[in-house]
Amino acid sequence: MLPLTRRLDTNKRIRLPKYARRVLGAHAGDILVLRISKGERSLRTSLPLNKGGVVYIPTDVQGALGLDAGDILSVEVEEVIKKKEGGGEV
């Protein structure tokens, strides 16, 4: 598990730093199992890692956690599900 503190940008996304992606062995197309927390609220979800280390936070997750642009989030990467060569999951 890798804990990070990230700021939610105006497009409601977070960026995983290069060092974190390297430590995790995560690449674009992989699915990240994340625990996202804001204050006392916490939610576990699986989201795709996009090019440049970007993870878009879906509207339902934003609503459940009461997220707004600029919020500071605690993000724990619990697992990386590798993308298969053919485009599916391993």
Secondary structure, 3 states (H helix, E strand, C coil): CEEEEEECCCCCEEECCHHHHHHHCCCCCCEEEEEEEECCEEEEEEEECEHHHEEECCHHHHHHHCCCCCCEEEEEEEEEECECCCCCEC
